Amino acid sequence: MIAIIDYGVGNLMNVYNALKKLDMDAVITGDKKVIDNASAIVLPGVGAFKDAMDHLVEHDLVETIKDNASKGKYLLGICLGMQMLFDKSYEDGQWEGLGLLEGEIVRFGDGLKVPHMGWNELHINKPHPLIKDIRDGEYVYFVHSYHLDPKYFDDVLLYTDYGVKVPAVVCKDNVMGMQFHPEKSSDTGIKLLQNFKELIK
């Protein structure tokens, strides 16, 4: 069973419905016991970084997420959920993230239209089972004004070009993230979620 973390924000039903279409046993929950007993965790998110982290704190879920990740359980962050996996964000201030992966969330540079919104091409940085059968040049759907500046680009599996190389899919061991919305990204997004399903079997 996959626990989709409910902490008061996020497009939870879109993610839930996408997983159910792939016959994945998923539940939307903020219950720590359910999360602890899940085979994998999905951390969705939309909106502002600080608000989302505040919600995680208020729901007493920060340590639950960290503990499960430290035990090797697969954790997938989607959109803002991916950004929260990292050290800190500079969105309207400076805010601490979960610190499960190393890097910072920064605003797109001057001269670029913000938010980065719409379909953009993926480019392969390194092979991994999470991106099996994804070809260079496939498109996915992005909506974000801030992007990851990773400490180690080796953690990046797929990236897109938007003035800079923008990490699109990241992975280190059992912790992974997708900056775009796989549930809104047609066949490519479905393939990625299917690959996630295969990983957690």
Backbone as CSV, one residue per row, in Angstrom:
resi,resn,N_x,N_y,N_z,CA_x,CA_y,CA_z,C_x,C_y,C_z
1,MET,0.838,-1.199,0.000,0.000,0.000,0.000,0.876,1.253,0.000
2,ILE,0.478,2.217,-0.822,1.212,3.479,-0.930,0.462,4.546,-0.148
3,ALA,1.172,5.237,0.730,0.577,6.321,1.508,0.828,7.647,0.799
4,ILE,-0.244,8.296,0.357,-0.159,9.654,-0.179,-0.388,10.589,1.002
5,ILE,0.641,11.347,1.358,0.582,12.104,2.603,-0.362,13.298,2.489
6,ASP,-1.347,13.310,3.368,-2.318,14.400,3.448,-1.910,15.319,4.595
7,TYR,-1.413,16.515,4.240,-0.999,17.460,5.272,-1.624,18.834,5.044
8,GLY,-2.804,18.809,4.407,-3.572,20.035,4.253,-3.319,20.808,2.982
9,VAL,-2.403,20.327,2.133,-2.149,20.995,0.849,-1.977,19.927,-0.224
10,GLY,-2.030,20.362,-1.486,-1.693,19.442,-2.568,-2.893,18.985,-3.379
11,ASN,-2.574,18.540,-4.586,-3.593,18.013,-5.502,-3.698,16.508,-5.274
12,LEU,-4.214,16.161,-4.103,-4.164,14.772,-3.663,-4.967,13.829,-4.549
13,MET,-6.151,14.245,-4.946,-7.009,13.339,-5.711,-6.444,13.053,-7.092
14,ASN,-5.794,14.038,-7.711,-5.189,13.797,-9.025,-4.123,12.704,-8.941
15,VAL,-3.292,12.795,-7.903,-2.249,11.789,-7.721,-2.876,10.437,-7.378
16,TYR,-3.837,10.444,-6.477,-4.525,9.206,-6.085,-5.146,8.517,-7.298
17,ASN,-5.855,9.281,-8.112,-6.525,8.695,-9.277,-5.529,8.134,-10.284
18,ALA,-4.377,8.827,-10.452,-3.351,8.340,-11.379,-2.777,7.006,-10.899
19,LEU,-2.551,6.874,-9.598,-2.030,5.615,-9.061,-3.061,4.503,-9.163
20,LYS,-4.324,4.831,-8.905,-5.379,3.816,-8.972,-5.551,3.295,-10.401
21,LYS,-5.359,4.182,-11.386,-5.469,3.750,-12.791,-4.402,2.716,-13.129
22,LEU,-3.301,2.745,-12.395,-2.230,1.773,-12.605,-2.363,0.579,-11.655
23,ASP,-3.557,0.441,-11.059,-3.843,-0.665,-10.128,-2.892,-0.673,-8.936
24,MET,-2.522,0.520,-8.491,-1.687,0.634,-7.305,-2.579,0.865,-6.095
25,ASP,-2.327,0.124,-5.043,-3.094,0.241,-3.806,-2.620,1.488,-3.074
26,ALA,-3.427,2.536,-3.084,-3.025,3.817,-2.497,-4.085,4.323,-1.540
27,VAL,-3.637,5.084,-0.553,-4.551,5.698,0.401,-4.050,7.104,0.717
28,ILE,-4.973,8.054,0.811,-4.635,9.412,1.234,-4.744,9.452,2.754
29,THR,-3.645,9.810,3.421,-3.661,9.715,4.884,-2.691,10.686,5.543
30,GLY,-3.049,11.116,6.729,-2.147,11.867,7.576,-1.845,11.106,8.854
31,ASP,-2.248,9.838,8.883,-2.085,8.977,10.055,-0.681,8.375,10.052
32,LYS,0.083,8.654,11.096,1.479,8.202,11.144,1.595,6.679,11.123
33,LYS,0.668,5.991,11.764,0.720,4.527,11.779,0.496,3.954,10.389
34,VAL,-0.430,4.555,9.650,-0.680,4.102,8.280,0.555,4.350,7.412
35,ILE,1.166,5.519,7.580,2.374,5.845,6.819,3.503,4.870,7.162
36,ASP,3.657,4.576,8.452,4.703,3.636,8.883,4.495,2.244,8.306
37,ASN,3.243,1.860,8.109,2.947,0.514,7.610,2.882,0.437,6.088
38,ALA,2.979,1.575,5.422,2.909,1.596,3.956,4.192,1.034,3.344
39,SER,4.073,0.536,2.125,5.254,0.017,1.423,6.033,1.134,0.744
40,ALA,5.377,2.264,0.502,6.029,3.418,-0.111,5.223,4.668,0.226
41,ILE,5.852,5.823,0.050,5.228,7.099,0.405,5.298,8.048,-0.781
42,VAL,4.211,8.772,-1.012,4.200,9.855,-1.988,3.920,11.158,-1.257
43,LEU,4.779,12.153,-1.490,4.622,13.475,-0.885,4.264,14.457,-1.993
44,PRO,2.976,14.772,-2.166,2.575,15.731,-3.184,2.689,17.150,-2.635
45,GLY,2.385,18.124,-3.460,2.407,19.496,-2.957,2.204,20.516,-4.054
46,VAL,1.433,21.531,-3.741,1.295,22.712,-4.589,1.281,23.919,-3.664
47,GLY,1.628,25.071,-4.208,1.589,26.285,-3.393,2.970,26.714,-2.951
48,ALA,3.035,27.357,-1.801,4.273,27.964,-1.308,5.042,27.010,-0.399
49,PHE,6.353,27.047,-0.512,7.234,26.154,0.235,7.027,26.294,1.744
50,LYS,7.079,27.528,2.257,6.962,27.741,3.705,5.634,27.213,4.230
51,ASP,4.545,27.519,3.528,3.228,27.062,3.977,3.175,25.537,4.049
52,ALA,3.735,24.887,3.035,3.706,23.429,3.000,4.527,22.830,4.140
53,MET,5.721,23.370,4.386,6.541,22.876,5.493,5.855,23.135,6.830
54,ASP,5.223,24.307,6.963,4.485,24.604,8.196,3.379,23.582,8.430
55,HIS,2.693,23.194,7.349,1.628,22.192,7.465,2.188,20.845,7.909
56,LEU,3.346,20.462,7.369,3.963,19.199,7.789,4.288,19.228,9.279
57,VAL,4.810,20.365,9.750,5.129,20.521,11.166,3.863,20.445,12.015
58,GLU,2.825,21.174,11.580,1.565,21.205,12.324,0.929,19.822,12.427
59,HIS,1.099,19.017,11.378,0.531,17.669,11.378,1.498,16.646,11.975
60,ASP,2.631,17.128,12.497,3.617,16.276,13.177,4.086,15.129,12.271
61,LEU,4.388,15.467,11.007,4.753,14.438,10.042,6.214,14.497,9.597
62,VAL,6.952,15.515,10.023,8.333,15.668,9.558,9.183,14.462,9.954
63,GLU,9.165,14.104,11.237,9.986,12.984,11.696,9.503,11.658,11.127
64,THR,8.201,11.537,10.929,7.658,10.314,10.328,8.231,10.104,8.937
65,ILE,8.255,11.165,8.132,8.803,11.074,6.779,10.288,10.747,6.833
66,LYS,11.026,11.460,7.681,12.471,11.232,7.780,12.786,9.820,8.263
67,ASP,12.052,9.351,9.255,12.300,8.016,9.802,12.060,6.938,8.751
68,ASN,10.968,7.073,8.022,10.658,6.073,6.996,11.694,6.084,5.879
69,ALA,12.129,7.275,5.480,13.153,7.369,4.440,14.472,6.769,4.912
70,SER,14.817,6.996,6.181,16.081,6.488,6.720,16.095,4.964,6.795
71,LYS,14.913,4.368,6.830,14.807,2.901,6.877,14.805,2.274,5.483
72,GLY,14.917,3.114,4.456,15.004,2.600,3.095,13.690,2.515,2.351
73,LYS,12.613,3.028,2.954,11.313,3.000,2.278,11.319,3.991,1.113
74,TYR,10.743,3.596,-0.011,10.692,4.481,-1.176,9.803,5.692,-0.888
75,LEU,10.339,6.849,-1.217,9.650,8.123,-1.013,9.718,8.916,-2.302
76,LEU,8.562,9.291,-2.838,8.482,10.074,-4.075,7.842,11.424,-3.792
77,GLY,8.579,12.498,-4.020,8.038,13.844,-3.918,7.625,14.352,-5.288
78,ILE,6.447,14.963,-5.357,5.936,15.469,-6.637,5.762,16.975,-6.567
79,CYS,6.320,17.692,-7.553,6.234,19.144,-7.690,6.808,19.816,-6.423
80,LEU,6.017,20.549,-5.681,6.508,21.149,-4.443,6.997,20.074,-3.479
81,GLY,6.375,18.908,-3.528,6.813,17.796,-2.690,8.255,17.404,-2.969
82,MET,8.673,17.485,-4.238,10.076,17.225,-4.562,10.974,18.286,-3.950
83,GLN,10.588,19.545,-4.075,11.411,20.630,-3.550,11.608,20.507,-2.040
84,MET,10.580,20.042,-1.348,10.644,19.918,0.110,11.621,18.843,0.570
85,LEU,12.027,17.953,-0.325,12.988,16.916,0.037,14.376,17.490,0.291
86,PHE,14.628,18.708,-0.186,15.975,19.275,-0.173,16.219,20.168,1.054
87,ASP,17.413,20.739,1.117,17.877,21.440,2.319,17.081,22.699,2.636
88,LYS,16.907,23.556,1.637,16.244,24.834,1.918,15.701,25.450,0.645
89,SER,14.791,26.407,0.836,14.202,27.154,-0.272,14.333,28.645,-0.004
90,TYR,14.518,29.397,-1.085,14.588,30.856,-1.002,13.318,31.499,-1.559
91,GLU,12.213,30.786,-1.453,10.929,31.312,-1.928,10.351,32.266,-0.877
92,ASP,10.380,33.565,-1.179,9.845,34.595,-0.265,10.487,34.502,1.118
93,GLY,11.795,34.360,1.144,12.516,34.246,2.407,13.508,33.105,2.323
94,GLN,13.853,32.531,3.443,14.749,31.379,3.491,14.170,30.378,4.475
95,TRP,13.852,29.183,3.971,13.127,28.205,4.773,13.794,26.842,4.696
96,GLU,13.817,26.152,5.818,14.415,24.820,5.870,13.466,23.785,5.276
97,GLY,14.056,22.865,4.507,13.297,21.741,3.981,13.541,20.491,4.823
98,LEU,13.239,19.339,4.255,13.395,18.078,4.981,14.853,17.627,5.049
99,GLY,15.680,18.106,4.133,17.101,17.773,4.169,17.422,16.324,3.853
100,LEU,16.551,15.651,3.106,16.806,14.263,2.728,17.742,14.176,1.530
101,LEU,17.746,15.213,0.704,18.656,15.328,-0.422,19.339,16.685,-0.328
102,GLU,20.498,16.813,-0.963,21.289,18.027,-0.822,21.092,18.967,-2.020
103,GLY,20.721,20.210,-1.700,20.503,21.217,-2.725,19.566,22.289,-2.208
104,GLU,19.421,23.331,-2.999,18.585,24.466,-2.607,17.593,24.808,-3.710
105,ILE,16.464,25.363,-3.296,15.413,25.755,-4.227,15.524,27.262,-4.453
106,VAL,15.771,27.647,-5.700,16.049,29.049,-6.036,15.097,29.524,-7.132
107,ARG,14.948,30.855,-7.231,14.069,31.433,-8.235,14.758,31.435,-9.600
108,PHE,13.953,31.320,-10.642,14.494,31.455,-11.984,15.104,32.843,-12.159
109,GLY,16.148,32.933,-12.961,16.862,34.183,-13.162,16.061,35.215,-13.936
110,ASP,16.551,36.444,-13.907,15.921,37.542,-14.636,15.877,37.227,-16.129
111,GLY,14.827,37.683,-16.763,14.691,37.496,-18.204,13.925,36.253,-18.594
112,LEU,13.626,35.401,-17.616,12.853,34.202,-17.897,11.414,34.406,-17.443
113,LYS,10.481,33.964,-18.272,9.077,34.078,-17.901,8.782,33.144,-16.724
114,VAL,8.178,33.714,-15.689,7.849,32.959,-14.478,6.356,33.079,-14.212
115,PRO,5.664,31.973,-13.919,6.229,30.641,-13.726,6.623,29.958,-15.039
116,HIS,7.521,28.990,-14.902,7.813,28.068,-15.995,6.600,27.151,-16.077
117,MET,5.772,27.369,-17.091,4.486,26.663,-17.140,4.244,26.105,-18.526
118,GLY,3.893,24.834,-18.575,3.560,24.194,-19.834,4.440,22.979,-20.092
119,TRP,4.394,22.512,-21.336,5.108,21.298,-21.715,6.549,21.632,-22.077
120,ASN,7.477,20.828,-21.566,8.884,21.023,-21.896,9.568,19.672,-22.030
121,GLU,10.667,19.671,-22.809,11.376,18.432,-23.129,12.218,17.917,-21.966
122,LEU,12.284,16.615,-21.875,13.169,15.961,-20.920,14.461,15.536,-21.610
123,HIS,15.553,15.647,-20.867,16.851,15.156,-21.345,17.432,14.227,-20.297
124,ILE,18.039,13.164,-20.750,18.558,12.139,-19.847,19.941,12.538,-19.348
125,ASN,20.098,12.518,-18.024,21.407,12.766,-17.422,22.102,11.462,-17.059
126,LYS,21.331,10.495,-16.555,21.914,9.191,-16.221,20.807,8.147,-16.197
127,PRO,21.108,6.924,-16.546,20.086,5.871,-16.548,19.733,5.435,-15.136
128,HIS,18.505,4.965,-14.998,18.027,4.466,-13.698,16.709,3.744,-13.967
129,PRO,16.372,2.714,-13.179,15.097,2.016,-13.391,13.871,2.931,-13.316
130,LEU,13.953,4.040,-12.568,12.819,4.959,-12.470,12.482,5.592,-13.812
131,ILE,13.476,5.714,-14.700,13.226,6.368,-16.000,13.343,5.379,-17.162
132,LYS,13.159,4.104,-16.858,13.193,3.065,-17.890,12.184,3.392,-19.006
133,ASP,12.620,3.242,-20.238,11.789,3.454,-21.443,11.435,4.914,-21.695
134,ILE,12.015,5.844,-20.949,11.842,7.269,-21.247,12.921,7.674,-22.245
135,ARG,12.504,8.276,-23.341,13.452,8.672,-24.386,13.782,10.154,-24.273
136,ASP,14.984,10.505,-24.656,15.378,11.908,-24.703,14.429,12.675,-25.622
137,GLY,13.906,13.799,-25.140,13.017,14.613,-25.960,11.541,14.426,-25.671
138,GLU,11.178,13.497,-24.764,9.769,13.370,-24.389,9.352,14.596,-23.568
139,TYR,8.059,14.906,-23.610,7.548,16.116,-22.968,6.744,15.784,-21.710
140,VAL,6.867,16.664,-20.701,6.038,16.583,-19.501,5.582,17.993,-19.125
141,TYR,4.625,18.057,-18.183,3.961,19.333,-17.874,4.476,19.939,-16.564
142,PHE,5.055,21.138,-16.691,5.625,21.855,-15.551,4.757,23.057,-15.156
143,VAL,4.740,23.358,-13.853,4.205,24.630,-13.345,5.006,24.972,-12.091
144,HIS,5.993,25.877,-12.225,6.782,26.258,-11.039,7.565,27.540,-11.305
145,SER,7.770,28.295,-10.229,8.515,29.554,-10.301,9.909,29.431,-9.701
146,TYR,10.135,28.356,-8.950,11.431,28.093,-8.322,11.903,26.714,-8.765
147,HIS,13.211,26.529,-8.807,13.745,25.255,-9.283,14.886,24.805,-8.389
148,LEU,15.225,23.553,-8.497,16.297,22.966,-7.703,17.663,23.344,-8.258
149,ASP,18.524,23.807,-7.358,19.950,23.952,-7.638,20.632,22.848,-6.819
150,PRO,20.911,21.691,-7.432,21.390,20.542,-6.654,22.852,20.682,-6.271
151,LYS,23.198,20.143,-5.111,24.606,20.108,-4.736,25.356,19.132,-5.632
152,TYR,24.677,18.026,-5.963,25.289,17.001,-6.803,24.404,16.756,-8.024
153,PHE,24.862,17.162,-9.196,24.044,16.947,-10.391,23.924,15.459,-10.706
154,ASP,24.757,14.644,-10.074,24.670,13.195,-10.258,23.376,12.630,-9.671
155,ASP,22.715,13.397,-8.792,21.412,12.983,-8.259,20.283,13.214,-9.263
156,VAL,20.588,13.893,-10.375,19.572,14.245,-11.382,19.522,13.157,-12.453
157,LEU,18.340,12.580,-12.652,18.154,11.569,-13.699,17.723,12.207,-15.013
158,LEU,16.768,13.140,-14.920,16.259,13.850,-16.092,16.253,15.344,-15.796
159,TYR,16.524,16.140,-16.815,16.453,17.592,-16.650,15.791,18.205,-17.884
160,THR,15.384,19.454,-17.749,14.869,20.201,-18.883,15.633,21.508,-18.974
161,ASP,15.618,22.112,-20.152,16.300,23.393,-20.351,15.292,24.529,-20.274
162,TYR,15.554,25.477,-19.366,14.732,26.685,-19.283,15.637,27.818,-18.805
163,GLY,16.545,28.203,-19.687,17.554,29.185,-19.314,18.711,28.557,-18.568
164,VAL,18.399,27.581,-17.734,19.377,26.757,-17.024,18.928,25.306,-17.126
165,LYS,19.811,24.398,-16.739,19.413,22.993,-16.653,18.562,22.823,-15.395
166,VAL,17.290,22.562,-15.590,16.349,22.434,-14.471,16.136,20.954,-14.160
167,PRO,16.543,20.494,-12.959,16.298,19.095,-12.606,14.806,18.765,-12.670
168,ALA,14.486,17.701,-13.386,13.093,17.294,-13.561,12.773,16.026,-12.782
169,VAL,13.704,15.074,-12.763,13.573,13.870,-11.945,14.885,13.673,-11.204
170,VAL,14.784,13.495,-9.891,15.971,13.289,-9.061,15.831,11.973,-8.311
171,CYS,16.961,11.396,-7.940,16.920,10.155,-7.169,18.261,9.934,-6.488
172,LYS,18.192,9.610,-5.219,19.351,9.118,-4.485,18.866,7.993,-3.590
173,ASP,19.315,6.802,-3.902,18.886,5.604,-3.170,17.362,5.477,-3.234
174,ASN,16.675,5.529,-2.093,15.221,5.320,-2.053,14.418,6.623,-2.081
175,VAL,15.107,7.767,-2.145,14.414,9.067,-2.140,14.455,9.648,-3.545
176,MET,13.277,9.965,-4.074,13.193,10.431,-5.460,12.141,11.525,-5.587
177,GLY,12.252,12.296,-6.654,11.311,13.387,-6.844,11.110,13.715,-8.309
178,MET,9.956,14.295,-8.612,9.611,14.766,-9.955,9.114,16.196,-9.840
179,GLN,9.795,17.121,-10.519,9.425,18.532,-10.433,8.110,18.818,-11.147
180,PHE,7.854,18.094,-12.208,6.627,18.265,-12.990,5.507,17.418,-12.382
181,HIS,4.354,17.464,-13.004,3.208,16.668,-12.547,3.085,15.424,-13.426
182,PRO,3.524,14.254,-12.962,3.398,13.057,-13.806,1.941,12.728,-14.109
183,GLU,1.052,13.048,-13.151,-0.371,12.732,-13.354,-1.022,13.624,-14.402
184,LYS,-0.312,14.683,-14.844,-0.824,15.562,-15.897,0.028,15.488,-17.155
185,SER,0.940,14.516,-17.204,1.948,14.486,-18.265,1.764,13.341,-19.245
186,SER,0.514,12.982,-19.509,0.164,12.034,-20.567,0.937,10.725,-20.428
187,ASP,1.300,10.132,-21.548,1.905,8.795,-21.533,3.248,8.777,-20.809
188,THR,4.019,9.853,-20.930,5.330,9.888,-20.280,5.180,9.854,-18.759
189,GLY,4.253,10.633,-18.241,4.012,10.626,-16.808,3.540,9.275,-16.310
190,ILE,2.682,8.627,-17.099,2.184,7.303,-16.726,3.322,6.286,-16.707
191,LYS,4.228,6.374,-17.699,5.372,5.461,-17.716,6.226,5.619,-16.463
192,LEU,6.443,6.868,-16.043,7.256,7.119,-14.850,6.591,6.556,-13.600
193,LEU,5.286,6.744,-13.488,4.574,6.195,-12.332,4.566,4.661,-12.377
194,GLN,4.486,4.096,-13.582,4.559,2.642,-13.726,5.932,2.137,-13.282
195,ASN,6.974,2.872,-13.635,8.322,2.497,-13.209,8.457,2.564,-11.688
196,PHE,7.834,3.578,-11.086,7.822,3.686,-9.626,7.133,2.463,-9.026
197,LYS,6.045,2.052,-9.628,5.326,0.856,-9.174,6.230,-0.369,-9.215
198,GLU,6.990,-0.510,-10.313,7.884,-1.676,-10.447,8.980,-1.634,-9.388
199,LEU,9.467,-0.459,-9.060,10.552,-0.322,-8.063,10.111,-0.788,-6.682
200,ILE,8.869,-0.516,-6.337,8.440,-0.770,-4.957,7.798,-2.139,-4.769
201,LYS,7.782,-2.949,-5.821,7.193,-4.287,-5.689,7.937,-5.103,-4.647
